[in-house]
């Protein structure tokens, strides 16, 4: 019973395996000191079901291993409470996610909708 493995197939398979191994090492490398301060894991505010106050939500996310928070905009949050919670936990608010774009498209062909 022949397996159909010839020199060309063997070399192509070996090259693919070596390239895949090299990519795997680069893609899943552990963070180093050179990129300290970078946010690796963050969570969107609307995904947090527990906790009532901003501080409780920040503490929960910190406990779960998140590094940052993303708020929703337009916001119903008390900004001073959010800033205090961010400072107390050391978790930055690194961005916002807009909710308006789901109902009003900035790419609409109608100028009145875009305005």
PENOR-V123150 format. One record per pair of residues at least 6 apart in sequence whose ideal C-beta (glycine too) atoms are under 8 Angstrom apart, sorted by the first residue. I is the first residue (numbers start at 0). GAP is how many residues later the second one is. Records with the same first field share a line. If there is no record, write none. Layout:
I=GAP ; GAP
This chain:
30=7 ; 9
38=28 ; 29 ; 53 ; 55
39=27
40=24 ; 25 ; 26 ; 27
41=24 ; 25 ; 26 ; 27 ; 28 ; 52 ; 53
42=18 ; 21 ; 23 ; 25 ; 26 ; 27
43=26 ; 28 ; 53
44=12 ; 24 ; 25 ; 26 ; 27 ; 32
45=26 ; 51
47=9 ; 12 ; 13
49=6 ; 7 ; 10
50=6 ; 8 ; 9
52=28 ; 32
53=23 ; 24 ; 27 ; 28 ; 30 ; 31
54=26 ; 29 ; 30 ; 33 ; 34
56=12 ; 28
57=11 ; 27 ; 28 ; 30 ; 31 ; 33
58=26 ; 30
60=8 ; 28 ; 30
61=27 ; 28 ; 29
65=25
66=24
67=23 ; 24 ; 25 ; 26
68=17 ; 22 ; 23 ; 24 ; 25
69=23 ; 24 ; 25 ; 26 ; 27
70=6 ; 11 ; 22 ; 24 ; 25 ; 26
71=24 ; 25 ; 26 ; 27
72=23 ; 24 ; 25 ; 26
73=25 ; 26
74=21
81=11
84=6
85=6 ; 7
103=9
104=8 ; 9
105=8
106=7
107=6
